[in-house]
């Protein structure tokens, strides 16, 4: 009997359009600490590597005095903590599933495909968001940036999830929206499906991928090629 297929998803910008709530939390922190706020499109280029990176990169390009301020480790920790505290309380105000996600997850379950999440969002936030969106039950394992001692683009973040789910790397697929996901999948030797217009600074043509989709409508045609009949 052959190993069943495993699909591992990124979260922000892949399964869920989280930008509206991320930008609200981000701008709350920036306003409180005297930095410039950002637009929703800006936040999409800053997420993907966790809250610490988000805060640092957000102020990296502002006035020289702010460079010095963000170098203050105490201030930086306060800003990251403030972001996480606010975001935790407002994680699912305007966030919504990417088009076609619900139907695709149900199709996967009907076809006995194992599903997991590998995200650089902290695991407790990831679980909470997926619960609030009522799709957490589809996933056998949810790994965040703090689940292991390493995170994407380290391939072990992905391969550990597959191993914990008792899957096979050679029978796994990753779905994501950024170069971080692409690098992780490529290093792990896992086929990669890229969502267009993701949370990234890169152009689609600059990101490694085996398949390209605009949303989850019709993705079954791609996945069916990887299922043993």
C-alpha positions as CSV (number, residue, x, y, z in Angstrom):
1,X,0.0,0.0,0.0
2,X,1.5,3.3,-1.1
3,X,2.0,6.3,1.3
4,X,-0.8,8.7,1.2
5,X,-0.3,12.3,0.0
6,X,0.6,15.1,2.5
7,X,0.0,18.8,1.8
8,X,1.7,21.4,4.0
9,X,0.4,25.0,3.8
10,X,1.8,28.3,4.8
11,X,-0.7,30.5,6.6
12,X,-0.6,34.2,6.1
13,X,-1.4,35.1,2.5
14,X,-1.8,31.4,1.6
15,X,-4.7,30.0,3.5
16,X,-5.9,33.3,5.0
17,X,-5.9,36.9,3.9
18,X,-4.5,38.3,7.2
19,X,-3.2,41.6,6.0
20,X,-6.1,43.7,7.2
21,X,-5.6,42.7,10.9
22,X,-1.9,42.7,10.6
23,X,-1.8,46.3,9.3
24,X,-4.2,47.4,12.1
25,X,-1.9,45.9,14.8
26,X,1.2,47.2,13.1
27,X,-0.2,50.8,12.8
28,X,-1.3,50.7,16.4
29,X,2.3,50.0,17.5
30,X,3.8,52.5,15.1
31,X,1.5,55.3,16.3
32,X,2.1,54.5,20.0
33,X,5.9,54.6,19.5
34,X,6.1,57.5,17.1
35,X,6.9,55.8,13.9
36,X,5.2,56.0,10.5
37,X,2.2,53.9,9.8
38,X,1.9,51.8,6.6
39,X,-0.7,50.9,4.1
40,X,-2.1,47.3,3.7
41,X,0.0,46.7,0.5
42,X,3.1,47.7,2.4
43,X,2.5,45.1,5.2
44,X,2.3,42.3,2.6
45,X,5.9,43.0,1.8
46,X,7.0,42.9,5.4
47,X,5.3,39.7,6.8
48,X,6.6,36.2,6.4
49,X,9.5,36.1,8.9
50,X,7.7,36.7,12.2
51,X,6.8,39.7,14.4
52,X,10.3,40.5,15.3
53,X,11.3,40.9,11.6
54,X,8.1,42.7,10.8
55,X,8.8,45.5,13.4
56,X,12.5,45.8,12.4
57,X,11.9,45.9,8.7
58,X,9.0,48.3,9.0
59,X,11.1,51.1,10.5
60,X,14.2,50.3,8.4
61,X,13.9,53.1,5.9
62,X,12.6,55.8,8.1
63,X,14.5,58.8,9.5
64,X,18.1,58.2,10.9
65,X,16.9,59.0,14.4
66,X,14.5,56.0,14.2
67,X,17.4,53.7,13.1
68,X,19.0,54.5,16.5
69,X,15.7,54.0,18.3
70,X,15.0,50.6,16.9
71,X,18.6,49.5,17.8
72,X,17.5,49.8,21.4
73,X,16.8,46.2,22.3
74,X,14.5,47.2,25.2
75,X,12.4,49.4,22.9
76,X,12.3,46.8,20.1
77,X,11.1,44.1,22.6
78,X,8.4,46.5,23.9
79,X,7.2,47.2,20.3
80,X,7.2,43.5,19.4
81,X,5.3,42.6,22.7
82,X,2.8,45.4,22.0
83,X,2.2,44.2,18.5
84,X,1.7,40.6,19.7
85,X,-0.6,41.7,22.5
86,X,-2.8,43.8,20.3
87,X,-2.8,41.3,17.4
88,X,-3.7,38.4,19.7
89,X,-6.8,40.3,20.9
90,X,-7.7,41.4,17.3
91,X,-6.5,38.4,15.2
92,X,-9.7,37.7,13.3
93,X,-11.6,41.0,12.9
94,X,-11.2,41.4,9.1
95,X,-9.1,38.3,8.2
96,X,-10.8,35.9,5.8
97,X,-10.1,32.7,3.9
98,X,-8.5,32.9,0.5
99,X,-11.0,32.1,-2.2
100,X,-11.6,28.4,-2.6
101,X,-9.8,27.3,0.6
102,X,-12.8,25.8,2.4
103,X,-13.9,23.7,-0.6
104,X,-10.4,22.5,-1.3
105,X,-9.8,21.4,2.3
106,X,-13.0,19.4,2.3
107,X,-12.0,17.8,-1.0
108,X,-8.6,16.9,0.5
109,X,-10.3,15.2,3.4
110,X,-12.7,13.3,1.1
111,X,-9.6,12.0,-0.8
112,X,-7.8,11.1,2.4
113,X,-5.0,13.6,2.0
114,X,-3.1,14.5,5.2
115,X,-3.0,18.3,5.8
116,X,-0.6,20.4,8.0
117,X,0.5,24.0,8.5
118,X,4.0,25.3,8.5
119,X,4.1,29.0,9.3
120,X,6.4,31.7,10.7
121,X,3.5,33.0,12.7
122,X,3.8,31.9,16.3
123,X,2.0,28.6,16.9
124,X,-0.5,29.8,19.5
125,X,-1.6,32.6,17.2
126,X,-1.9,30.2,14.2
127,X,-4.1,27.8,16.1
128,X,-6.3,30.5,17.4
129,X,-6.8,32.1,14.0
130,X,-7.6,28.7,12.4
131,X,-10.1,28.0,15.2
132,X,-11.8,31.3,14.8
133,X,-12.1,30.7,11.1
134,X,-13.4,27.2,11.8
135,X,-10.9,25.2,9.7
136,X,-8.5,24.0,12.4
137,X,-10.0,20.5,12.4
138,X,-8.7,19.9,8.9
139,X,-5.1,20.0,10.0
140,X,-3.3,17.1,11.7
141,X,-0.4,19.4,12.8
142,X,0.2,23.1,13.0
143,X,3.8,24.3,13.4
144,X,4.7,28.0,14.0
145,X,7.9,29.9,14.2
146,X,8.4,28.9,17.9
147,X,7.4,25.2,17.6
148,X,11.0,24.1,16.9
149,X,14.5,25.6,17.3
150,X,14.4,26.8,13.7
151,X,11.8,28.0,11.2
152,X,11.4,28.6,7.5
153,X,13.4,28.9,5.3
154,X,15.2,26.1,7.2
155,X,13.9,23.0,5.5
156,X,13.7,21.1,8.9
157,X,10.7,23.3,9.7
158,X,8.9,21.6,6.9
159,X,10.4,18.1,7.1
160,X,9.7,17.9,10.8
161,X,6.0,18.6,10.3
162,X,5.9,15.9,7.6
163,X,7.7,13.4,9.9
164,X,5.4,14.2,12.9
165,X,2.4,13.6,10.6
166,X,4.0,10.3,9.6
167,X,4.1,11.4,6.0
168,X,6.8,10.9,3.4
169,X,8.8,13.8,2.0
170,X,8.6,12.1,-1.4
171,X,4.8,12.1,-1.2
172,X,4.4,15.7,0.0
173,X,3.6,19.1,-1.5
174,X,4.0,22.6,-0.1
175,X,1.6,25.5,-0.8
176,X,2.8,29.0,-0.1
177,X,3.0,32.6,-1.3
178,X,6.5,33.8,-0.8
179,X,10.2,33.2,-1.5
180,X,10.6,32.0,2.1
181,X,8.1,29.1,1.4
182,X,9.7,28.4,-2.0
183,X,13.3,28.2,-0.5
184,X,12.0,25.9,2.2
185,X,10.3,23.5,-0.2
186,X,13.2,23.5,-2.6
187,X,15.7,22.7,0.1
188,X,13.5,19.9,1.4
189,X,13.0,18.5,-2.1
190,X,9.2,19.0,-2.0
191,X,7.2,20.2,-5.0
192,X,6.0,23.8,-4.4
193,X,2.7,25.5,-5.4
194,X,2.9,29.3,-5.4
195,X,0.0,31.6,-4.9
196,X,0.2,34.8,-7.0
197,X,0.2,38.2,-5.4
198,X,1.5,36.9,-2.1
199,X,3.0,38.5,1.0
200,X,6.4,39.1,-0.6
201,X,8.6,41.8,-2.2
202,X,9.5,39.4,-5.0
203,X,7.8,39.1,-8.4
204,X,6.2,35.8,-9.2
205,X,8.9,35.2,-11.9
206,X,11.6,35.6,-9.3
207,X,10.2,32.9,-7.0
208,X,10.9,29.2,-7.6
209,X,7.7,27.2,-8.1
210,X,6.4,24.0,-9.8
211,X,2.9,25.2,-10.1
212,X,1.3,28.7,-10.0
213,X,-2.3,29.4,-8.8
214,X,-4.2,32.7,-8.3
215,X,-6.4,31.1,-5.5
216,X,-7.6,27.6,-4.6
217,X,-10.4,27.3,-7.1
218,X,-9.5,24.4,-9.4
219,X,-6.3,23.4,-7.6
220,X,-7.7,19.9,-7.4
221,X,-6.5,19.4,-11.0
222,X,-2.9,19.9,-9.9
223,X,-3.1,17.8,-6.8
224,X,-4.8,14.9,-8.6
225,X,-1.6,14.4,-10.5
226,X,0.2,13.5,-7.3
227,X,-2.4,11.1,-6.0
228,X,-1.8,7.3,-6.6
229,X,-4.8,5.9,-8.4
